[in-house]
Amino acid sequence: MDEEQKNHLKAYGIAYWTISKQVEVDWLLNYRGGSFLIKYNKTVEDELKIRGVSYEVLADGKVISLLNEISDPSVNMEMVKLEKTPKIAVYSPKSKLPWDDAVTLVLTYAEIPYDVIYDDDIIQDKLSKYDWLHLHHEDFTGQYGRFWSSFRYANWYQEDVKNQEALAKRLGFKKVSEMKLAVARQIKEYCAGGGFLFAMCSGTDSFDIALSADGVDICAQMFDGDPADPNAQSKLDFGKTLAFQNFRLDNNPMNYEFSDIDVTQNRSLNQGNDFFTLFDFSAKWDLVPTMLTQNHDKVIKGFMGQTTAFRKSLVKPSVTVLGENKGAAEVRYLHGEIGKGQFTFYGGHDPEDYQHAVGDPPTDLNLHPNSPGYRLILNNVLFPAAKKKPQKT
């Protein structure tokens, strides 16, 4: 999984497919970019050839030598067994909206199966069937993505509002914001109960904002028919959020922004100098962040979104920063724990489309089979498959 690999993204699909066939896969953390080791199997080899994934066949003696090297306490490598394919759900509306989801694009490209679920499924407690949940370009605050000022006359926007309001009514809620809050609460409970949550773009900050505003009206009149609470800011409860604290709401409904968590409107970076760096962790002591940062590049090119990156000063101290632009004081990639579960937040919309606009065509991943930015998504997909090791003390 270093620079010799012709298709990094499909390699993850091979690992997932192999585990699904009850064949054990070892993830060799920090060895040649985080390579996978599979006991020789002709069927697996044929699948590697079909999918165009690079591989090497090693003699038993070479494997023993390799595993001895990895187990050396002085070497920053570790081996993790991947034993169970996680059942994956993607939170997405049934109607078609004019943008794409990087996670569904890469899951499809890597040939990793997933189900699409939405608010009604979560309210009906169907989330418990899944190990892994993805949120992308979402708005859990009930403000329809803050698209009102630019797209309120667009057919897709009007149809989305109509569908959301009808669904809220059908599920017994007076407002869309109340339905979204109930969904956010259940997702939080799912995560605390042992689920894994992976969110990108506005699925990150809007989720925490909704949780902090539990019982507080933060929606302007054009979104829910009545004014927002003028004292909403002082009523936010940051103890209910996962990753962020002490943020301030953007009270102007004409702005395409929810709060000051996101740095999009204030950053000085452009496509030429927008990068973030992945942290190096101790593979033997910090197993989880090491898994989540496996890559053949440590400096990743940035990409924008409604939520591009997170203001570092607003990230809770209990959260682990996985990737940041230190000079700009912005966090791009983070991980945390809640109860028995874990979550990862990844800023930006599409790792291979710097400024994806509404209505732009989807990224063709055949053109980006070695994308370091997309690899980070797939690290999270495989993470729940890992056999949990006893915590070192």
URDADA-V383252 format. One record per residue. N is the residue number from 0. RES is the residue in three letters. PSI is psi in whole degrees, -180 to 180 (999 if undefined). OMEGA is omega in whole degrees, 0 to 359 (none if undefined). BURIAL is + if it has 16 or more other C-alpha atoms within 10 Angstrom, else -. Layout:
n & res & psi & omega & burial
N & RES & PSI & OMEGA & BURIAL
N & RES & PSI & OMEGA & BURIAL
//
This chain:
n & res & psi & omega & burial
0 & MET & 24 & 173 & +
1 & ASP & -154 & 183 & +
2 & GLU & -13 & 179 & -
3 & GLU & -16 & 183 & -
4 & GLN & 127 & 181 & +
5 & LYS & -27 & 181 & +
6 & ASN & 88 & 181 & +
7 & HIS & -41 & 188 & +
8 & LEU & -44 & 179 & +
9 & LYS & -21 & 177 & +
10 & ALA & -37 & 177 & +
11 & TYR & -38 & 177 & +
12 & GLY & -37 & 176 & +
13 & ILE & -44 & 179 & +
14 & ALA & -45 & 180 & +
15 & TYR & -47 & 181 & +
16 & TRP & -41 & 181 & +
17 & THR & -44 & 178 & +
18 & ILE & -38 & 181 & +
19 & SER & -20 & 178 & -
20 & LYS & 15 & 180 & -
21 & GLN & 31 & 174 & -
22 & VAL & 126 & 184 & +
23 & GLU & 142 & 177 & +
24 & VAL & 134 & 174 & +
25 & ASP & 130 & 177 & +
26 & TRP & 116 & 183 & +
27 & LEU & 92 & 186 & +
28 & LEU & 130 & 179 & +
29 & ASN & 8 & 174 & +
30 & TYR & 113 & 179 & +
31 & ARG & 52 & 175 & +
32 & GLY & 13 & 181 & +
33 & GLY & 59 & 185 & +
34 & SER & 166 & 178 & +
35 & PHE & 138 & 179 & +
36 & LEU & 124 & 182 & +
37 & ILE & 133 & 176 & +
38 & LYS & 138 & 187 & -
39 & TYR & 133 & 183 & -
40 & ASN & 120 & 184 & -
41 & LYS & -37 & 180 & -
42 & THR & -41 & 178 & -
43 & VAL & -42 & 179 & +
44 & GLU & -42 & 178 & +
45 & ASP & -41 & 180 & -
46 & GLU & -37 & 175 & -
47 & LEU & -43 & 180 & +
48 & LYS & -42 & 181 & -
49 & ILE & -41 & 185 & -
50 & ARG & -3 & 177 & -
51 & GLY & 33 & 181 & -
52 & VAL & 131 & 180 & +
53 & SER & 144 & 180 & -
54 & TYR & 165 & 175 & +
55 & GLU & 143 & 174 & -
56 & VAL & 124 & 184 & -
57 & LEU & 141 & 174 & -
58 & ALA & 156 & 183 & -
59 & ASP & -40 & 180 & -
60 & GLY & -38 & 178 & -
61 & LYS & -39 & 179 & -
62 & VAL & -45 & 179 & -
63 & ILE & -44 & 179 & -
64 & SER & -42 & 179 & -
65 & LEU & -46 & 181 & -
66 & LEU & -34 & 175 & -
67 & ASN & -40 & 178 & -
68 & GLU & -45 & 182 & +
69 & ILE & -36 & 183 & +
70 & SER & -11 & 179 & -
71 & ASP & 123 & 182 & -
72 & PRO & -23 & 182 & -
73 & SER & -4 & 183 & -
74 & VAL & 134 & 181 & -
75 & ASN & 65 & 176 & +
76 & MET & 161 & 177 & +
77 & GLU & 156 & 176 & +
78 & MET & 132 & 179 & +
79 & VAL & 131 & 178 & +
80 & LYS & 130 & 175 & +
81 & LEU & 116 & 192 & +
82 & GLU & -22 & 187 & +
83 & LYS & 129 & 178 & +
84 & THR & 123 & 179 & +
85 & PRO & 141 & 175 & +
86 & LYS & 122 & 193 & +
87 & ILE & 135 & 175 & +
88 & ALA & 140 & 175 & +
89 & VAL & 123 & 179 & +
90 & TYR & 113 & 183 & +
91 & SER & 142 & 178 & +
92 & PRO & 153 & 180 & +
93 & LYS & -27 & 179 & -
94 & SER & 155 & 182 & -
95 & LYS & 125 & 176 & -
96 & LEU & 155 & 189 & -
97 & PRO & 47 & 172 & -
98 & TRP & 165 & 183 & -
99 & ASP & 167 & 184 & +
100 & ASP & 118 & 183 & +
101 & ALA & -35 & 183 & +
102 & VAL & -45 & 179 & +
103 & THR & -34 & 176 & +
104 & LEU & -47 & 185 & +
105 & VAL & -32 & 175 & +
106 & LEU & -43 & 179 & +
107 & THR & -45 & 181 & -
108 & TYR & -41 & 180 & +
109 & ALA & -6 & 179 & +
110 & GLU & 44 & 175 & +
111 & ILE & 122 & 186 & +
112 & PRO & 149 & 177 & +
113 & TYR & 159 & 174 & +
114 & ASP & 149 & 175 & -
115 & VAL & 126 & 177 & -
116 & ILE & 162 & 180 & +
117 & TYR & -166 & 188 & +
118 & ASP & -45 & 182 & +
119 & ASP & -39 & 179 & +
120 & ASP & -39 & 182 & -
121 & ILE & -42 & 178 & +
122 & ILE & -33 & 179 & +
123 & GLN & 13 & 172 & -
124 & ASP & 36 & 178 & -
125 & LYS & -8 & 182 & -
126 & LEU & -27 & 183 & +
127 & SER & -14 & 180 & -
128 & LYS & -9 & 189 & -
129 & TYR & 152 & 177 & +
130 & ASP & -23 & 192 & +
131 & TRP & 129 & 180 & +
132 & LEU & 135 & 178 & +
133 & HIS & 135 & 172 & +
134 & LEU & 137 & 181 & +
135 & HIS & -118 & 185 & +
136 & HIS & 75 & 186 & +
137 & GLU & 169 & 173 & +
138 & ASP & 104 & 180 & +
139 & PHE & 4 & 179 & +
140 & THR & -10 & 181 & +
141 & GLY & 20 & 181 & +
142 & GLN & 18 & 175 & +
143 & TYR & 42 & 176 & +
144 & GLY & 11 & 183 & +
145 & ARG & 33 & 179 & +
146 & PHE & -1 & 190 & +
147 & TRP & -47 & 186 & +
148 & SER & -33 & 184 & -
149 & SER & -28 & 191 & -
150 & PHE & 17 & 185 & -
151 & ARG & -20 & 179 & -
152 & TYR & -3 & 181 & -
153 & ALA & 142 & 181 & -
154 & ASN & -41 & 183 & -
155 & TRP & -37 & 181 & -
156 & TYR & -47 & 181 & +
157 & GLN & -38 & 179 & -
158 & GLU & -38 & 179 & -
159 & ASP & -45 & 178 & +
160 & VAL & -45 & 179 & +
161 & LYS & -46 & 181 & -
162 & ASN & -42 & 181 & -
163 & GLN & -44 & 181 & +
164 & GLU & -40 & 179 & +
165 & ALA & -41 & 180 & -
166 & LEU & -42 & 179 & +
167 & ALA & -45 & 180 & +
168 & LYS & -43 & 180 & -
169 & ARG & -33 & 180 & -
170 & LEU & 0 & 175 & -
171 & GLY & 19 & 179 & -
172 & PHE & 145 & 180 & +
173 & LYS & -29 & 183 & -
174 & LYS & 155 & 175 & +
175 & VAL & -39 & 180 & +
176 & SER & -35 & 178 & +
177 & GLU & -38 & 178 & +
178 & MET & -45 & 181 & +
179 & LYS & -38 & 177 & +
180 & LEU & -44 & 179 & +
181 & ALA & -39 & 178 & +
182 & VAL & -45 & 179 & +
183 & ALA & -41 & 178 & +
184 & ARG & -44 & 182 & +
185 & GLN & -35 & 176 & +
186 & ILE & -41 & 177 & +
187 & LYS & -43 & 179 & +
188 & GLU & -40 & 177 & -
189 & TYR & -46 & 181 & +
190 & CYS & -46 & 180 & +
191 & ALA & -27 & 180 & +
192 & GLY & -2 & 178 & -
193 & GLY & -1 & 179 & +
194 & GLY & 165 & 178 & +
195 & PHE & 126 & 182 & +
196 & LEU & 127 & 176 & +
197 & PHE & 121 & 183 & +
198 & ALA & 147 & 176 & +
199 & MET & 165 & 174 & +
200 & CYS & -134 & 184 & +
201 & SER & -5 & 172 & +
202 & GLY & -13 & 181 & +
203 & THR & -67 & 187 & +
204 & ASP & -36 & 180 & +
205 & SER & -29 & 177 & +
206 & PHE & -49 & 180 & +
207 & ASP & -38 & 179 & +
208 & ILE & -45 & 179 & +
209 & ALA & -44 & 180 & +
210 & LEU & -40 & 181 & +
211 & SER & -27 & 183 & +
212 & ALA & 23 & 178 & +
213 & ASP & 117 & 180 & +
214 & GLY & 5 & 181 & -
215 & VAL & 133 & 180 & +
216 & ASP & 110 & 178 & +
217 & ILE & 8 & 183 & +
218 & CYS & 129 & 176 & +
219 & ALA & 169 & 189 & +
220 & GLN & -35 & 182 & -
221 & MET & -14 & 180 & -
222 & PHE & -35 & 185 & +
223 & ASP & 9 & 173 & +
224 & GLY & -6 & 176 & -
225 & ASP & 160 & 184 & -
226 & PRO & 157 & 174 & -
227 & ALA & 156 & 176 & +
228 & ASP & 120 & 182 & -
229 & PRO & -18 & 180 & -
230 & ASN & 21 & 186 & -
231 & ALA & -42 & 184 & +
232 & GLN & -44 & 184 & +
233 & SER & -13 & 182 & -
234 & LYS & -3 & 180 & -
235 & LEU & 142 & 179 & +
236 & ASP & 100 & 183 & +
237 & PHE & -10 & 175 & +
238 & GLY & -15 & 181 & -
239 & LYS & -7 & 184 & +
240 & THR & 166 & 178 & +
241 & LEU & -50 & 192 & +
242 & ALA & -25 & 191 & +
243 & PHE & 154 & 179 & +
244 & GLN & 160 & 173 & +
245 & ASN & 23 & 178 & -
246 & PHE & 161 & 178 & +
247 & ARG & 135 & 179 & -
248 & LEU & 149 & 169 & +
249 & ASP & 109 & 187 & +
250 & ASN & 1 & 179 & +
251 & ASN & 107 & 184 & -
252 & PRO & -12 & 178 & +
253 & MET & -14 & 181 & -
254 & ASN & 142 & 177 & -
255 & TYR & 61 & 185 & +
256 & GLU & 144 & 181 & +
257 & PHE & -38 & 185 & +
258 & SER & -175 & 178 & +
259 & ASP & 10 & 172 & +
260 & ILE & -46 & 181 & +
261 & ASP & 143 & 183 & +
262 & VAL & 3 & 190 & +
263 & THR & -48 & 189 & +
264 & GLN & -7 & 183 & -
265 & ASN & -2 & 186 & -
266 & ARG & 153 & 181 & -
267 & SER & 3 & 181 & -
268 & LEU & 155 & 173 & -
269 & ASN & -179 & 186 & -
270 & GLN & -28 & 182 & -
271 & GLY & -27 & 182 & -
272 & ASN & 17 & 182 & -
273 & ASP & 102 & 178 & +
274 & PHE & 159 & 170 & +
275 & PHE & 154 & 186 & +
276 & THR & 134 & 176 & +
277 & LEU & 139 & 178 & +
278 & PHE & 152 & 171 & -
279 & ASP & 130 & 179 & +
280 & PHE & 161 & 176 & +
281 & SER & 115 & 184 & -
282 & ALA & -33 & 184 & +
283 & LYS & -20 & 182 & +
284 & TRP & -35 & 181 & -
285 & ASP & 69 & 189 & -
286 & LEU & -46 & 185 & +
287 & VAL & -54 & 179 & +
288 & PRO & -28 & 176 & +
289 & THR & -44 & 177 & +
290 & MET & -43 & 186 & +
291 & LEU & -14 & 180 & +
292 & THR & 14 & 177 & +
293 & GLN & 130 & 182 & +
294 & ASN & 163 & 174 & +
295 & HIS & -7 & 173 & +
296 & ASP & 144 & 177 & +
297 & LYS & -18 & 176 & +
298 & VAL & 116 & 188 & +
299 & ILE & 136 & 178 & +
300 & LYS & 139 & 182 & +
301 & GLY & 169 & 178 & +
302 & PHE & 147 & 188 & +
303 & MET & 171 & 176 & +
304 & GLY & 179 & 172 & +
305 & GLN & -42 & 169 & +
306 & THR & 106 & 186 & +
307 & THR & -49 & 181 & +
308 & ALA & 166 & 188 & +
309 & PHE & 137 & 178 & +
310 & ARG & 121 & 189 & +
311 & LYS & -36 & 183 & +
312 & SER & -15 & 183 & -
313 & LEU & 1 & 177 & +
314 & VAL & 132 & 181 & +
315 & LYS & 144 & 181 & +
316 & PRO & -20 & 179 & -
317 & SER & -10 & 183 & -
318 & VAL & 141 & 178 & +
319 & THR & 122 & 176 & +
320 & VAL & 123 & 181 & +
321 & LEU & -31 & 181 & +
322 & GLY & 137 & 182 & +
323 & GLU & 162 & 166 & +
324 & ASN & 98 & 188 & +
325 & LYS & -41 & 181 & -
326 & GLY & -33 & 180 & -
327 & ALA & -2 & 180 & -
328 & ALA & 40 & 179 & -
329 & GLU & 139 & 179 & +
330 & VAL & 132 & 181 & +
331 & ARG & -28 & 193 & +
332 & TYR & 124 & 184 & +
333 & LEU & 163 & 183 & +
334 & HIS & 144 & 178 & +
335 & GLY & 174 & 180 & +
336 & GLU & 148 & 172 & +
337 & ILE & 119 & 183 & +
338 & GLY & -127 & 179 & -
339 & LYS & -5 & 186 & -
340 & GLY & -180 & 183 & +
341 & GLN & 159 & 180 & +
342 & PHE & 152 & 173 & +
343 & THR & 133 & 175 & +
344 & PHE & 133 & 185 & +
345 & TYR & 114 & 183 & +
346 & GLY & 153 & 178 & +
347 & GLY & 166 & 187 & +
348 & HIS & -47 & 185 & +
349 & ASP & 115 & 185 & +
350 & PRO & -16 & 180 & +
351 & GLU & 17 & 176 & +
352 & ASP & 101 & 192 & +
353 & TYR & -45 & 184 & +
354 & GLN & 72 & 183 & +
355 & HIS & 120 & 181 & +
356 & ALA & 158 & 176 & -
357 & VAL & 127 & 178 & -
358 & GLY & -7 & 178 & -
359 & ASP & 150 & 178 & -
360 & PRO & 157 & 179 & -
361 & PRO & 153 & 177 & -
362 & THR & 136 & 176 & +
363 & ASP & 105 & 184 & -
364 & LEU & -10 & 171 & +
365 & ASN & -23 & 179 & -
366 & LEU & -10 & 185 & -
367 & HIS & 52 & 185 & -
368 & PRO & -14 & 182 & +
369 & ASN & 23 & 185 & +
370 & SER & 116 & 177 & +
371 & PRO & -35 & 180 & +
372 & GLY & -39 & 177 & +
373 & TYR & -28 & 178 & +
374 & ARG & -37 & 181 & +
375 & LEU & -37 & 177 & +
376 & ILE & -46 & 185 & +
377 & LEU & -26 & 171 & +
378 & ASN & -42 & 181 & +
379 & ASN & -33 & 179 & +
380 & VAL & -41 & 182 & +
381 & LEU & -22 & 184 & +
382 & PHE & -45 & 180 & +
383 & PRO & -12 & 180 & +
384 & ALA & -13 & 186 & +
385 & ALA & 139 & 174 & +
386 & LYS & 127 & 182 & -
387 & LYS & 129 & 178 & -
388 & LYS & 152 & 174 & -
389 & PRO & 140 & 181 & -
390 & GLN & 130 & 178 & -
391 & LYS & 143 & 178 & -
392 & THR & 999 & none & -
//
